[in-house]
Amino acid sequence: MLGLVLLYVGAVLFVNGIWLLGRITPREVAIMNIFTGVVGLMVAVFAVGQKDLASVRLAGYVLLFAFTYLWVAYNQYIDADGSGLGWYCLFVAITAVPVSVITLASTGGEAFLVWLGLSWAVWAVLWFLYFLLLAVKRPIQKLAAYVTIAAGVATAWLPGFLTLNGYI
């Protein structure tokens, strides 16, 4: 399931980065956000059905991001300024920091867990940039766009692709 989610998170982050650069219209980018949000929601529902703590934890973490994508899509259709989403992004960023620390502290030298812990750190920074852009209204759209694209490729698309093809 992780490879599936990561593949589409990589796609949505890439597309959202292109949108932040002004190369895709807001309504056009909404469909990728809806699709990725629904994929994350379905994976989370399936995970919760497993009824063990690790699966419920996975569901909670996946939903942090799935809800972000659904909110982005919603904002596209109502033409919102994103302030509320920006404050939610601060919540995600703050949550991602201890997840990163806990994951890195429990790697036991396993490369995948090191990557996952570092990815959580990158996601914390990325969602904090969204907070600054949307809630605080800092003029960092271009920076946020490039970081979004890079994070999408490095922390989601590539690992998702490798996982789905049995390399991870």
C-alpha positions, 0 to 999 in steps of 0.5 A: 500500500505504501508504494501506491500512496507514494506514487500518487503523492509524488505525482500530486506534489509534482503537479502542485509544484508546477501549479505554484509556478503558474503553469497549470490553472487552479481548477485543472490541478484540482483533479489530481488533488482529489484523486490522490486524496481519495487514494490516501483515504481508501488506503487509510480506511483499509489500514484501520480495518486491520485493527492493529496499532501500526496500521491505525498509525499508518492511517493517521499519518496518511490522512494528514496528507490526504486531507491536505490534497482534498482541501487544496482541491476544495479551495480551487473550486470555491476560490479560497485564499488558503488561509485555513489550509495554511494553518492546517499545514502548520499542524501537519508540519508540527506533527511531522517533526516528532514522527521524523525524530521517532522514526530516525531513532528507531531505524536500527540501521535499516536504510528504508527507515532512515529514508522514511525518517528523513522524508518526514523531516522534508515533509515538515519543512515543506508543510511549514513552507505552505503555512508561511505561504498560505496563512502568513502570506509570505512571498515564497511561492516560487521557493515553495514550488521548487521545494514541492517538486523536489520533495515530490520526486525524492520523497514520494515518486521515486520511492513509490516507483521503486517499492511498486517494482520490488526494489525497496 
